[in-house]
Amino acid sequence: MTDNQKDTTGETTDIKSFHPDYKALNSPNINNLHRFPENTGSQTGHDFSLENSLFQALEEISKEKKMFFTLPKSYIDYVPPKLHRGRTSWYISYYVKNPETGKLKLFRIKVNRFHSPRERIHAAKEIMAGLSERLAMGWNPLLITKAPMTSVPVFQVFSTYLKVKEKEMESQSYATYASYIRIFKTWLAKEGCQDSTPICSITEPMARLYMNYLESGKGLSPRSYNNYLSFMVTLYDWLKDKGYVHANIFAGLKRKPRRLMAKKRRMLTDKELATLFSWGQENNPEYLAACLLCYCCFMRPKEIALLRCQDIDLQKQLVHVRADIAKNDRESFRTIPDAMMPVMQHLDLSRPERFLFGYHVGHSYDFRPSAVAGAKKRFSDYWAHTVRDACHFSKDVQLYSLKDTGITNMLSEGMAINLVQQQADHSSVAMTAIYVGHKATASEEIKSALSLP
């Protein structure tokens, strides 16, 4: 190692401020000193000397446990601690790489407070064993000011993150976050991560390999890959903000291009719409109403699943999408077209507090009102397991195709684009567009739009 690779200006620390058990080490009654060479913080029997750090022992243990982690390299990312015994001063030296300059920076820890050479050697061995282990696992004192929590165990950090998010998010969004964390933890555990592994041990090369695993091992689609990557970037932004890491190791990874994420669904033809309408009227009018809320009112499955009977105003021909169920957290009102009214009038709205398309135990595809909300997945599952076969739809004709078809058809019929934007509650660059759709008045133009078979 050349001199220009080192920053020898150094920082000096007194042992009293460094060692957590200074008082115990300073005690003159050290009974187990003669046994210290066999008790270095690794496994019993691992010999220890001032010339041989604990890194080799840790490396052997890691190999035995098939640990995957890309740990720092001795004499590249750090120089193991060494005891210097001078005439007037004893100190421990070690180097760590400065992430800003790329050079190794010198650190010193004085051990002069111990009077006898025997006590100094004992204290030095204790300190160097701990230092070697921490350095080998990625600890860097230069990062403490930027990320003071880097030594916290990784699984504990993830648990803290989920506890915070549980208080901030809706249950469904929280469940998605928890699933992402669970998959990442499972992968880390398979690669050798333990309960005591610090968060700083998770490196950028590991981030790349994890994303490679998701893409090849789990066979994620480009869209799902980007969703996972977006979450990991969000997670590590939070970790960086809270001082657990000094950099976002996922931020530099590239997303899959848009051309690979073309939607695998198409719009319904007029003939297919007529087939759906006829089949729904005869077999499941409640589900047909849900389909029309998607086609005519451009509502999302989650919003439909959480509608209450009191959100439907047949007299005003309005659907109230409450802020707490809207994807964008904004309240809006959707106009019910005249052609849709006969289907909506068929619904039982007698108990306003009930969920319009509720859940009934033992009858997953009963979409009548209930005191218990049904999961949004029921709508797509029923489409895939029942509607598609009954109506002879291909797989690219999906439930959400109804929304695409409705918006396109309404624009094709000459409806003003601002009215379609209001009905769909879409945002735009115009500041006023944020509030479009919030006024509880129905559009006369939309009332007469979209004739049904």
Helices and strands as residue ranges (DSSP letters): G 3-5, E 6-14, H 15-18, H 22-25, G 33-38, H 55-64, E 78-85, E 90-97, E 104-110, H 117-136, G 141-143, H 154-168, H 171-190, G 199-201, H 204-212, I 213-217, H 222-241, G 258-261, H 270-283, H 285-295, H 301-305, G 309-311, E 312-313, E 318-321, E 332-335, G 338-340, H 341-345, H 377-382, I 383-387, H 388-391, H 401-412, H 417-424, G 431-435, H 444-447
